[in-house]
């Protein structure tokens, strides 16, 4: 795992097409802005896991 430090308004590039920007830091929360192509799915981990569980259940019903 790569660990980077960034300040407000600083960016991280992932490849050539994905940009993460620190929008706000408030206490123990960090707000990130993510700029990615439409064909790249971006989800919070808990949403991603829920989508995956639903997909697994739907696949088991087939």
C-alpha positions in Angstrom: 0.0 0.0 0.0 1.3 3.4 -0.9 0.7 6.0 1.8 0.8 9.7 0.8 0.3 12.9 2.7 -1.7 15.7 1.1 -3.0 19.1 2.2 -6.2 20.8 1.3 -6.5 21.4 -2.5 -3.6 19.1 -3.3 -4.1 16.2 -5.7 -3.1 12.7 -6.3 -3.0 11.2 -9.8 -3.9 7.5 -10.5 -2.8 6.7 -14.0 -3.5 9.4 -16.5 -7.3 9.5 -16.1 -8.1 9.5 -12.3 -7.5 12.5 -10.0 -8.2 12.6 -6.2 -8.2 16.0 -4.6 -8.4 16.8 -0.9 -11.4 19.1 -0.7 -11.8 19.6 3.0 -10.2 18.4 6.3 -12.5 18.7 9.3 -11.4 16.9 12.5 -11.0 13.2 11.7 -12.9 13.4 8.4 -11.4 14.1 5.0 -13.6 15.0 2.0 -12.2 13.9 -1.3 -13.1 14.9 -4.8 -12.6 12.2 -7.5 -12.4 13.0 -11.2 -12.6 9.8 -13.2 -13.9 8.7 -16.6 -17.5 7.6 -16.7 -16.4 4.0 -17.4 -14.6 3.8 -14.0 -16.8 2.9 -11.1 -16.1 4.9 -7.9 -17.9 3.8 -4.7 -17.3 4.0 -1.0 -16.1 0.6 0.3 -19.4 -0.2 2.1 -21.4 0.6 -1.1 -19.1 -1.5 -3.2 -19.4 -4.4 -0.9 -23.2 -4.2 -0.9 -23.2 -4.1 -4.7 -21.0 -7.2 -4.8 -23.2 -9.1 -2.3 -26.3 -8.3 -4.4 -24.5 -9.5 -7.5 -23.4 -12.7 -5.7 -27.0 -13.3 -4.5 -28.4 -12.6 -8.0 -25.9 -15.0 -9.5 -26.8 -17.7 -7.1 -30.5 -17.4 -8.1 -29.7 -18.1 -11.7 
